[in-house]
């Protein structure tokens, strides 16, 4: 965006939403250059600090009229660059939309604005014996709007599912500024599942300004155990044996020795000494059922050579067991100057062989990798450690991360479980999806956003204009596309 064009749009935005909500000072704009993927930084031309739905509508409409791209941002905790701004575009920040509009325990639902923090929903529901199930590790700071955009998961998604399984409806500002409602207040709705398409679309189909989520009844009994192993293979085998035995835990989390070392240095979680791997296993449900399943899990772990098993006696001990796992990402800062977290999925039965191969890839690259992940559903989160002061180290870490993603796909898995594609992994989409798959996805995106203004440059490996025909492109078509993108974006 030229300086004159940016100045003109900023003036119209100030008139529409208020001067105090529009930022153009370069020093202020730097705050919003990146999300949790700090290696990718782009400074937006204008930032709008929305405080109500009308601010979002006005900003989107003005962008649509001017043909200027826009990106929505919540708490900025995303790890795939989904909220990275467009250099010549507008960043619409939703973190001030923090109203809990209604709590309806009789119908097990809560209505919130997108800036509401994940953990707040459970706090609102707790007095009624209810909870909100999706619980990313960043749940104390991540927002519901961002969770919806990325279809966030968490430790308890093994039993309860991801964000998409808990969103009943959403008020959405489409890329032309029209306000629509997707879904509603009932679990199921007739017709096309537009809400399901919207959740996980990473802000490319519009901006949610209100979200209705369902809550679950708090279980009668919750039991948590921490199990130590002398080998990763035994820990991984225990996970498969538990599921194969017909037991569905609320959560099964795994950490290897390097991740344990980091967690101990950061929060002194007191995990078993000498453990090469630990499992945090949580069961919930009716007390009689949980007690019996707990005994079965203990037998399975013992058969897999677990050398230490601890059972949380109360909520305080349970919180300490989870503290090490929940703090693992940040904790590696105690053992490495910098780190890069990847996110891929494999069949859980392949955990031992895939983790062995990750170790071989890391050794070949001369890079340390700490593994911490949702073992129950095979969602890996390798933490790739490097020194950002060493030239080329960040690139080498990224290349190792991509090699791990290739390994996940080759093993029958996916390039992402919950962090999204964003800018980070869009080049790997072709490893998992065919050209026809990608064209179908793009057609849906164009149906919502024919002008291509909503969060452009995300998810897809090669930008495509909505008027282009699908199929294999020629060199001349690519040249024309690039020229057109330069004019539009």
N, C-alpha and C positions, 0 to 999 in steps of 0.2 A: 504494500500500500504506500503510495507516495505521501510525503509529509503533508501536502495540502489536503489530500483525500482523507488522511487520518485525522487531521485537525477538524475538517468539516464534519466527519462522522462523530467525532468526540463531542463536538458542540451540540449536535442533534441529540446524542445520548444524554448529555447533561440536561438539556431542556426537558427530556422525556422522563428521566428517573431522578434527577437532582445532581447538582455539581459534586457534592461530597461523595457520591457513589461511583464516580468515574475517574480512573487514574490514567495519567499519561506521562507522569514524570519518570524518566528512565530509572532512577534509583528505586522508586516504588515498584516499577514493573519487574525488576530483577527478582523480587520475592516469588514471582509466579512463573519463573523460567522452566521449572521441571516439577514432576511429581516424585514418587519414591524411586524412580529410575533416574538417579542423579547424573548419570553419564550422558544423558541426552538433554540439552538445554536450548530453548528457543525463547527469545523475549517477545511477548505480544506487543502489538501497537497500542491497544487500549484494553483496560481491565474494567469490568462493570461489577461492582459489589452489590449484587441483588439482595434486597431485603424482603421482597414479597413477590407473589406470582406476577403481578402487573409489571414489575421491573424486568422480569425475564421475557415476558411477551413483548414489551416495548423494544428491548434490545434485539431480540430475534427478528422482529418485523423490520427494524431499521437496517439490520445486516442484510436481510433478504432484499429490501428495496435497493440497497447500494451494491449488491452482489459481493458482499464481503464475508469470508468464512468466519465461523465462530466455533469455540470449544467450550464445553461445560466443565467445571471443576468443583469438586467437593472439598474434602479434607486434604487432598493431595497425597494420599498414602498408597495409591496404586503403584504396582511394581513392573508394569509393562509399558509405561509411557503413554497410557491412554488419555491422560489429561495434559500432555505436552502441548503448548499453544502453537498456533500458526503465526509465523513472523509478521505477516501483513494482515492479521485478523484480530478478532475481539475475543477475549477470554471472559466468560460469564461465570463468576464465582457464586456458589450457592450455599456457602458455609454459614451465612447469616439467616437462612430459612430454617429455623430450629424449633418451630412450634410442634408440640404434640397436640394434634387437633381433637382427637377423641380416643378414649379407651373403653372398649365394649367387651367386658369379660363374659357376658352371657353368650355372645356370638363369637368369642375368642378372636378378636381382631383389634388392631390399633391403627389409627390413621395419623400419619406424620408428614412433615415437610422433609425435603431431601437432605437438609443439613443436619437432621437429628442423628446423634451418634448411635452406633449399633447397640452398645451396652445400655443406653437409656431406655430402649424398648423393653428389655427384660426388667429393668427397675420399675417402669410404669406398670408392668403386668404382674410383678411379684406379689403385691398385696392381695391379689386375687388367686394366688396359687398357680400362676401361669408364667410362661417364659417364651422368649424368642429364640428359636433353635440355631440359626446360622451364626457361627461365632468365629470369625477370622481372628488370627493372632493379634491383629491391630484393633480389636473390637472396642477398646477404650478410646480410640481416636478416629476410626474410619466412620464414614457417614452412610446412611441408608441409600441415598442417591447414588453414591459410588458403588455400593454393594449391588444395586440393581443394574447399573451400567456394566459391571464386570461379572455378574452372576457369581458373587463371592460364596465361598464355602466355609471351611473351618473344621475343627477337630471332630465335631459331632455330626458332620454331614454324612458319615458312614450310615448312620441309622435314620437320620431325619431329613437328609437331602439338602440341596443347595438353595440359594436365595429364590430361584425360580419356583421352587416347591412351596414357598411361603408368601409369595406376593399374590394378592387377590385382585388388586386393581391399581390403576395409576392414572393420574391426570397428567397429560403430556402436552407440551408446547411443540408442535411440529415445526420443521425447518422454515415454513413460510409464515410462522407466527400464529397459526390457527391452534386453538386449544381443544383437545379431544379427551375423552375418557376411554381407556382400555380396560377390559375386565369390569369388576364391580365389587360387590360385597359378598358374593357367593363363591364357593370353591370352583365351580365349573360354569361356563357360559356357552351358549350355542354359537355356531359360526366359526370363522377362521380364528386361530389362536394368535391374534395380534399382540396380546400381552406377552405371550411366550416368546414371540419374535423380538419384542422390545427389550425384555430382560436379557442382558448379556450382549446387547448390540453396541456397547461402548460409546454411547453418545452419538452414534451415526444416524439414528432415526428420529431424534428429537431429545427434549429435555424434560425429565419428570419434575413436576412441581408439587406433587402430592402422591403418597404411596400408602396403600392399604395392605397391611401385612397380617397374617394369621399367627396366633400364638398357640402354644401347646400346653397341655396340663402338666404341671410339674410332677415328676414321677414320685411314687410313694417311697421308693428306696433308691439310693445312689451309692455304689461302692466303687472305690478306686484302688488299684494296686500298681505298684512299681516293681518291675521284674528285671533283674540283671542277668546278662549272658556273657560267656567268654567268646562267643562268635556271632557274627552278623547272620550267618546261615541258620543258626538255631533260633535266633530271634525272629527272623523272617518266616521260618518254618512254623513257629508257634502261631503266627498270625493266620497262615493258611489253614492250619489244623483247627483253630477256633472256629473260623467261618465254615469249614467243611463239616464240623461237628454240629451244625445247625444253630450255633449261637451267634446272635447279631449284637455285638457290643454297641454302646452309644459312641465310643471312640476307642481307637487303637493307634497310638502315636509311637514313633520310633526315633531314636537318636543314636548316632554312632559315637565312637570314643572322642573324636575331635570336637563334635558338637557338645558332648558332655563336659569336656575340658573347658570350653568357652562358657558354658552355663555356670559351672562351678566358680569360675573366676569372676563372673558378673554378679550372680545372685546367691551363691553359696546354697544351692538347692539340696545338697547332701545326698546325691545319687550314689549307688553302690560303688565302692572303691574297686578298681581293677576291671570294671565292666567295659567290654568292647562294644556292647550295645545294650540299651535299655528299652523296655516297652512301658508306656503308660496306658493301662487298660481300664476303661470305665464301663460299668454295667448299670443300667437303670430300668425301672419298671416296678411291678408288684413285688413286695418284699420276698415272698416265698419263692418266686421265680428267680429273682436276682441271687438269693442265697444259694440255690441249687446250681445255677450257671456259674457262680463264682467258684464253687468247689470243682466244677468241671474244668474251668480255666486253669486253676491251680494244678490239677493233675496233668493237663496238656503241657503246661510250661515245665513242670518237673520232668516229664518224659523227654522234653527237648533240652535237658541239662541246665535249666535255670539254676544259678548258684545262690541267688538271694531273691526273696519275695517279701515285699512290704505292703501291708494293708492299711489304708488311711483309717484312723480311728475316729476322726471328726472332720468338720469342714476346714479347720485350720491346717491339718496335715494334708488334706486333699488339695488345698490351695498351694501348698508348698511343692507337692508333686507336679502340679501343673505350672508352677512358676518357672521352672527350668525350661520346660517345653515352650511356653508362651514367650519367653524372653530370648529364645535361641538366636533369632535373626540378629537382633541388636548385640547380643552377647559376643558374637565372633569379633566384634571390634576390640575385644580384650586380647585377642591372639593374632590379629592381622590388621595392617594399616587400612585396608579396604577389602570389600567383598562384593560379589555379584551373585544374586540369588536367581536360580532358574526354577522353572515350574513345568513338569511334564507328568504324564500318567502312563503306567504300565499295568498289565494284569498282575495281581498280587502274588500269584503262584510263581511268577518269574522274578520276584524280588531278589533272591540270592544271586542268581546268575547276572542280573542287570547291575546290581551293586558291585559285584566282582569286576564287571566290565568297566563301570564308572571308575573304579580304582585303577584299572590298567590304563584307561585314557588319561587319568590325572597324573599317574607316574610318568607316562610317555611325554606329557606336556611339562613335567616338572612343577606342577601346581598342586597345592593342597586343597582337598574338598571335604567339607563337613556335611554329613548327610543328616537331615532332620525332616520328617515327613509324616503324612497321614498314611500309615502302613495299611490300615484296614481297606482302603479303596485304591491303593497303589499310586497315590499322588505324591510324587517325589519333589523335594525342595533342596537340591544340592546347593550348598553355599560355597562358592568358588572364591578362594582367598588369594589376594595379590597385593602388591605394593604399588599404589598409584603414582609414586614418585619415580618408578622405573619405567623408562620409555618402552612402549610396546606391551607392557604388562596387562593393561586393561583390555587391549585387543586380543591378547592371548587367552585371557579369561573368558571373553565373549565367544571366541572360537571353540573353546572347550565346552561352554554351555550349549552351543549349537550342535556339537558332536553328541552331547548327551540327549538332546531332543531327537536327533536322527536315530539314536539307539532306542529311544522310547517308541517311536513310530515303527521301527523294524521289529520291535517286540510285540506289536499289536496294540500299542497305546496311542497317546495323543500329545500334541505339542503344548497343551495347556490344560490344567485342571480347574483353576480358579483365578489366576492372575490376569487372564485375558491375553490378547494378541498385541494390541496397541501398535506402537512403532517398533518395539523390540523384536517381535517374532513374525512380522508380516512376511518377511522373506522366506520363512519356513512353511508358509501355508501350502505351497505346492508340494511339499513332502508328504502332506496328509490328504490333500484334496486334489481332485482332477480339475482340468480346465472347465469342464461342464459344471462341476460343483461350484466353482468360484463364480462362474457366469450366473448361475441361478441365485447365489447369494447376492450378487451385485444387482440383479434385476429387482430383488426385494428392496434393497437399499435405495435404488432409484425411484421406486414407487413412493417411498416416503420423502425422498429428497432429490427431486429431479435436477436441481441446480447444483448439487454436490457441495453445499456450504457447511453441513453439519460435521464437524470433526474430520475434515478431509485428511488424507494421507495416513489413515489408520486401518489396520486389519488386512487390507488387500496388498499383495506384493507389488502390483503395478497399477497405478491409478487409471481408472477408465471413465470416460465421460458417459453420461447416461444415454446419449444419442448414438453411441457406437454400437455396431452389431457385435454379437458374441462370436466366439471362435478364435482360431489362431490369427494373430496379427501379422501384418507384413511390416517391413522396415519403414516404408513410406507412411503407413498408418500411425506407427509409433512417433514419427517425426511430427505429424500433424497434431497428434494428441498432446505431445509435449508443448507445442506452441500454444495450443488452446488452453492448456492448464496454466501456462504462464500468464495469459490474459485474464483468466478467471480468478486464479488464486494469487 
